[in-house]
């Protein structure tokens, strides 16, 4: 991945922000049937140096920083996490978005408490992918088991949904969006691009674009990512 693919500045739209794609030790789970992002890793020294260079591009001009990595925020090098804390103070950034697996729920709680003392609002994003438990666990192999959505939403205020995989349906997505809008402040709807074991369903995506996309594209709560690079980072 090119260095320039690790930083993005979004000035327009409902949520101006700076986005960085950093390297950690890789997602601890590594078993999802749709994801290979955990391969974006290096040894500790290389990752720390790369992250330092990427974070040095952050200006703080939007007041919001989103940190993405090949796993959960808590799997970043300790030096990188400390650099993020320093950036929040030095650049007077008041909103920080991170991604995390459900496994780190207690760490998300602790992080929110710490950032509150710094005057920073944490926006924790979780990749639910779908609320259809059978599909999520037996097809996607997400590793969550049975979840209490209300409990999860007390800690995570943003969620990601994944759509366009063989075996899904438009009705399933409509249910997912209904639940997500009830419990979460922001929803990231990702249209699947094959990266691992599961096949894309182009006909289903066309059905989505024709029947549902026109209804939700202006919904400021739903961020639709038709390509996995729509946030300006990644490959």
Secondary structure, 3 states (H helix, E strand, C coil): CCHHHHEEEECCCCCCEEEEEECECCCCCCCCCCCCHHHCECCHHHHHHHHHHHHCCCCCCCCEEEEEECCCHHHECHHHHHHHHHHHHHCCCCEEEEECCHHHHHHHHHHHHHHHHCCCEEEEEEEEECCCHHHHHHHCCCCCCCCCHHHHHCCCCEEEEEECECCCCHHHHHHHHHHHHHHCCEEEEEECCCCCCCCECHHHHHHHHHHCHHHHCCCCCEEEECCCCCCCCCC
